[in-house]
Amino acid sequence: MSDPEGGADSAPPWNEPDRKEAAMGMMDKLKGAISKNPDKARKGSRKGAEAADKKTGGKYSEQVQSGSDKIDDELRRRGEGPRGQ
């Protein structure tokens, strides 16, 4: 039985399948935006990577670069060509 005061016995306020469905819907929207604007996606990924690298003092450079590279790989897979400079 759930505790009406929100104690340890209360159920979480969200339903896990609904949360996953919402996340997948957001990913689909993001993929669509990337497809429609590949140059902006590349530019945004580079700027985001630079900002993250600067903010972390380069501590996570490899991971940041890996994320940016994955966006480039996905765009190439979709036929959007190589990364522009």
N, CA and C atoms as an extended XYZ file, in Angstrom:
255
Properties=species:S:1:pos:R:3:atomname:S:1:resname:S:1:resid:I:1 pbc="F F F"
N         0.845       -1.185        0.000 N   MET     1
C         0.000        0.000        0.000 CA  MET     1
C         0.885        1.242        0.000 C   MET     1
N         0.536        2.224       -0.803 N   SER     2
C         1.329        3.446       -0.899 CA  SER     2
C         1.051        4.379        0.260 C   SER     2
N         2.087        5.080        0.667 N   ASP     3
C         1.996        6.049        1.747 CA  ASP     3
C         1.540        7.390        1.169 C   ASP     3
N         0.375        7.935        1.575 N   PRO     4
C        -0.115        9.196        1.012 CA  PRO     4
C         0.785       10.383        1.320 C   PRO     4
N         1.671       10.245        2.280 N   GLU     5
C         2.585       11.334        2.643 CA  GLU     5
C         3.826       11.342        1.756 C   GLU     5
N         3.961       10.365        0.847 N   GLY     6
C         5.126       10.313       -0.029 CA  GLY     6
C         6.327        9.678        0.633 C   GLY     6
N         6.101        8.805        1.599 N   GLY     7
C         7.190        8.152        2.314 CA  GLY     7
C         7.842        7.061        1.495 C   GLY     7
N         8.613        6.230        2.145 N   ALA     8
C         9.394        5.195        1.484 CA  ALA     8
C         8.528        4.170        0.756 C   ALA     8
N         7.286        3.980        1.210 N   ASP     9
C         6.424        2.981        0.594 CA  ASP     9
C         5.663        3.507       -0.625 C   ASP     9
N         5.795        4.779       -0.962 N   SER    10
C         5.016        5.313       -2.076 CA  SER    10
C         5.642        4.917       -3.412 C   SER    10
N         4.790        4.758       -4.412 N   ALA    11
C         5.236        4.410       -5.761 CA  ALA    11
C         5.856        5.634       -6.429 C   ALA    11
N         6.741        5.416       -7.401 N   PRO    12
C         7.332        6.562       -8.101 CA  PRO    12
C         6.251        7.363       -8.829 C   PRO    12
N         6.460        8.663       -9.027 N   PRO    13
C         5.440        9.507       -9.638 CA  PRO    13
C         5.307        9.324      -11.143 C   PRO    13
N         6.148        8.502      -11.759 N   TRP    14
C         6.082        8.292      -13.194 CA  TRP    14
C         6.011        6.811      -13.494 C   TRP    14
N         5.516        6.502      -14.630 N   ASN    15
C         5.393        5.126      -15.079 CA  ASN    15
C         6.572        4.839      -15.998 C   ASN    15
N         7.388        3.866      -15.700 N   GLU    16
C         8.622        3.577      -16.452 CA  GLU    16
C         8.383        3.396      -17.957 C   GLU    16
N         7.398        2.604      -18.407 N   PRO    17
C         7.189        2.484      -19.860 CA  PRO    17
C         6.849        3.826      -20.518 C   PRO    17
N         6.079        4.686      -19.847 N   ASP    18
C         5.751        5.992      -20.410 CA  ASP    18
C         7.001        6.845      -20.540 C   ASP    18
N         7.878        6.748      -19.574 N   ARG    19
C         9.124        7.519      -19.591 CA  ARG    19
C        10.008        7.081      -20.764 C   ARG    19
N        10.121        5.785      -20.983 N   LYS    20
C        10.919        5.262      -22.092 CA  LYS    20
C        10.319        5.683      -23.428 C   LYS    20
N         9.001        5.638      -23.526 N   GLU    21
C         8.322        6.038      -24.757 CA  GLU    21
C         8.562        7.511      -25.063 C   GLU    21
N         8.527        8.348      -24.046 N   ALA    22
C         8.779        9.776      -24.233 CA  ALA    22
C        10.216       10.011      -24.676 C   ALA    22
N        11.157        9.275      -24.097 N   ALA    23
C        12.563        9.417      -24.487 CA  ALA    23
C        12.762        8.992      -25.936 C   ALA    23
N        12.107        7.925      -26.351 N   MET    24
C        12.234        7.474      -27.734 CA  MET    24
C        11.623        8.498      -28.688 C   MET    24
N        10.514        9.102      -28.301 N   GLY    25
C         9.904       10.131      -29.125 CA  GLY    25
C        10.828       11.324      -29.297 C   GLY    25
N        11.513       11.687      -28.221 N   MET    26
C        12.453       12.802      -28.287 CA  MET    26
C        13.634       12.453      -29.195 C   MET    26
N        14.106       11.212      -29.114 N   MET    27
C        15.225       10.783      -29.966 CA  MET    27
C        14.814       10.816      -31.436 C   MET    27
N        13.590       10.408      -31.728 N   ASP    28
C        13.107       10.448      -33.109 CA  ASP    28
C        13.074       11.884      -33.627 C   ASP    28
N        12.642       12.813      -32.789 N   LYS    29
C        12.613       14.225      -33.189 CA  LYS    29
C        14.024       14.746      -33.426 C   LYS    29
N        14.953       14.360      -32.563 N   LEU    30
C        16.341       14.785      -32.709 CA  LEU    30
C        16.943       14.236      -33.998 C   LEU    30
N        16.687       12.965      -34.282 N   LYS    31
C        17.198       12.363      -35.517 CA  LYS    31
C        16.630       13.079      -36.736 C   LYS    31
N        15.354       13.442      -36.685 N   GLY    32
C        14.740       14.165      -37.792 CA  GLY    32
C        15.369       15.533      -37.996 C   GLY    32
N        15.641       16.222      -36.901 N   ALA    33
C        16.263       17.547      -36.995 CA  ALA    33
C        17.673       17.441      -37.560 C   ALA    33
N        18.405       16.418      -37.160 N   ILE    34
C        19.759       16.222      -37.680 CA  ILE    34
C        19.707       15.930      -39.173 C   ILE    34
N        18.753       15.124      -39.598 N   SER    35
C        18.628       14.789      -41.014 CA  SER    35
C        18.316       16.010      -41.867 C   SER    35
N        17.475       16.885      -41.337 N   LYS    36
C        17.069       18.063      -42.099 CA  LYS    36
C        18.144       19.142      -42.115 C   LYS    36
N        19.021       19.145      -41.116 N   ASN    37
C        20.040       20.195      -40.985 CA  ASN    37
C        21.410       19.611      -40.654 C   ASN    37
N        21.989       18.791      -41.543 N   PRO    38
C        23.250       18.129      -41.204 CA  PRO    38
C        24.394       19.103      -40.932 C   PRO    38
N        24.462       20.191      -41.673 N   ASP    39
C        25.542       21.158      -41.446 CA  ASP    39
C        25.414       21.821      -40.079 C   ASP    39
N        24.191       22.170      -39.705 N   LYS    40
C        23.969       22.757      -38.383 CA  LYS    40
C        24.264       21.741      -37.283 C   LYS    40
N        23.942       20.473      -37.529 N   ALA    41
C        24.217       19.427      -36.543 CA  ALA    41
C        25.716       19.293      -36.322 C   ALA    41
N        26.474       19.290      -37.414 N   ARG    42
C        27.935       19.199      -37.302 CA  ARG    42
C        28.493       20.400      -36.552 C   ARG    42
N        28.050       21.573      -36.952 N   LYS    43
C        28.541       22.806      -36.325 CA  LYS    43
C        28.186       22.822      -34.839 C   LYS    43
N        26.952       22.456      -34.528 N   GLY    44
C        26.515       22.418      -33.134 CA  GLY    44
C        27.277       21.387      -32.327 C   GLY    44
N        27.557       20.248      -32.930 N   SER    45
C        28.305       19.211      -32.216 CA  SER    45
C        29.730       19.671      -31.946 C   SER    45
N        30.323       20.355      -32.905 N   ARG    46
C        31.689       20.877      -32.703 CA  ARG    46
C        31.715       21.935      -31.609 C   ARG    46
N        30.755       22.863      -31.678 N   LYS    47
C        30.699       23.919      -30.658 CA  LYS    47
C        30.439       23.337      -29.274 C   LYS    47
N        29.531       22.377      -29.214 N   GLY    48
C        29.236       21.729      -27.941 CA  GLY    48
C        30.445       20.983      -27.396 C   GLY    48
N        31.164       20.307      -28.280 N   ALA    49
C        32.365       19.581      -27.865 CA  ALA    49
C        33.429       20.546      -27.351 C   ALA    49
N        33.614       21.647      -28.057 N   GLU    50
C        34.600       22.646      -27.623 CA  GLU    50
C        34.223       23.232      -26.265 C   GLU    50
N        32.942       23.540      -26.085 N   ALA    51
C        32.481       24.120      -24.819 CA  ALA    51
C        32.644       23.123      -23.672 C   ALA    51
N        32.279       21.864      -23.917 N   ALA    52
C        32.408       20.846      -22.879 CA  ALA    52
C        33.874       20.619      -22.527 C   ALA    52
N        34.712       20.596      -23.552 N   ASP    53
C        36.144       20.392      -23.324 CA  ASP    53
C        36.732       21.538      -22.505 C   ASP    53
N        36.331       22.752      -22.846 N   LYS    54
C        36.821       23.925      -22.115 CA  LYS    54
C        36.322       23.909      -20.672 C   LYS    54
N        35.041       23.606      -20.497 N   LYS    55
C        34.421       23.622      -19.172 CA  LYS    55
C        35.055       22.586      -18.241 C   LYS    55
N        35.454       21.442      -18.809 N   THR    56
C        36.041       20.375      -17.993 CA  THR    56
C        37.569       20.440      -17.974 C   THR    56
N        38.135       21.472      -18.565 N   GLY    57
C        39.586       21.613      -18.581 CA  GLY    57
C        40.278       20.500      -19.351 C   GLY    57
N        39.593       19.922      -20.329 N   GLY    58
C        40.176       18.856      -21.141 CA  GLY    58
C        40.183       17.496      -20.476 C   GLY    58
N        39.623       17.400      -19.289 N   LYS    59
C        39.644       16.147      -18.539 CA  LYS    59
C        38.938       15.009      -19.287 C   LYS    59
N        37.908       15.351      -20.054 N   TYR    60
C        37.129       14.337      -20.764 CA  TYR    60
C        37.238       14.493      -22.278 C   TYR    60
N        38.364       14.978      -22.760 N   SER    61
C        38.544       15.249      -24.186 CA  SER    61
C        38.237       14.051      -25.069 C   SER    61
N        38.715       12.888      -24.671 N   GLU    62
C        38.494       11.696      -25.494 CA  GLU    62
C        37.011       11.364      -25.609 C   GLU    62
N        36.286       11.441      -24.492 N   GLN    63
C        34.862       11.133      -24.515 CA  GLN    63
C        34.090       12.180      -25.313 C   GLN    63
N        34.469       13.441      -25.142 N   VAL    64
C        33.800       14.531      -25.864 CA  VAL    64
C        34.024       14.363      -27.366 C   VAL    64
N        35.246       14.083      -27.753 N   GLN    65
C        35.560       13.892      -29.177 CA  GLN    65
C        34.834       12.674      -29.728 C   GLN    65
N        34.732       11.633      -28.922 N   SER    66
C        34.035       10.425      -29.343 CA  SER    66
C        32.562       10.725      -29.655 C   SER    66
N        31.926       11.518      -28.813 N   GLY    67
C        30.528       11.882      -29.059 CA  GLY    67
C        30.369       12.681      -30.338 C   GLY    67
N        31.255       13.624      -30.559 N   SER    68
C        31.218       14.427      -31.777 CA  SER    68
C        31.461       13.549      -33.010 C   SER    68
N        32.397       12.624      -32.892 N   ASP    69
C        32.697       11.711      -34.005 CA  ASP    69
C        31.505       10.815      -34.327 C   ASP    69
N        30.758       10.420      -33.302 N   LYS    70
C        29.593        9.564      -33.541 CA  LYS    70
C        28.530       10.298      -34.345 C   LYS    70
N        28.384       11.582      -34.111 N   ILE    71
C        27.435       12.367      -34.906 CA  ILE    71
C        27.903       12.408      -36.356 C   ILE    71
N        29.195       12.640      -36.563 N   ASP    72
C        29.736       12.637      -37.926 CA  ASP    72
C        29.537       11.280      -38.599 C   ASP    72
N        29.809       10.202      -37.862 N   ASP    73
C        29.634        8.858      -38.417 CA  ASP    73
C        28.188        8.619      -38.837 C   ASP    73
N        27.253        9.050      -38.000 N   GLU    74
C        25.834        8.871      -38.324 CA  GLU    74
C        25.451        9.668      -39.565 C   GLU    74
N        25.959       10.887      -39.679 N   LEU    75
C        25.654       11.699      -40.849 CA  LEU    75
C        26.251       11.072      -42.112 C   LEU    75
N        27.450       10.526      -42.015 N   ARG    76
C        28.060        9.847      -43.162 CA  ARG    76
C        27.244        8.613      -43.534 C   ARG    76
N        26.801        7.883      -42.518 N   ARG    77
C        25.990        6.686      -42.762 CA  ARG    77
C        24.715        7.046      -43.525 C   ARG    77
N        24.208        8.206      -43.237 N   ARG    78
C        22.983        8.681      -43.905 CA  ARG    78
C        23.262        9.335      -45.253 C   ARG    78
N        24.534        9.369      -45.651 N   GLY    79
C        24.874        9.924      -46.947 CA  GLY    79
C        25.052       11.423      -46.952 C   GLY    79
N        25.354       12.005      -45.803 N   GLU    80
C        25.506       13.451      -45.705 CA  GLU    80
C        26.946       13.912      -45.903 C   GLU    80
N        27.835       13.005      -46.305 N   GLY    81
C        29.205       13.380      -46.628 CA  GLY    81
C        30.096       13.555      -45.414 C   GLY    81
N        31.365       13.908      -45.681 N   PRO    82
C        32.349       14.060      -44.597 CA  PRO    82
C        32.129       15.326      -43.806 C   PRO    82
N        32.777       15.381      -42.675 N   ARG    83
C        32.681       16.546      -41.787 CA  ARG    83
C        33.317       17.758      -42.456 C   ARG    83
N        32.582       18.863      -42.442 N   GLY    84
C        33.117       20.110      -42.990 CA  GLY    84
C        33.951       20.815      -41.951 C   GLY    84
N        34.854       21.673      -42.388 N   GLN    85
C        35.711       22.383      -41.444 CA  GLN    85
C        35.239       23.772      -41.255 C   GLN    85
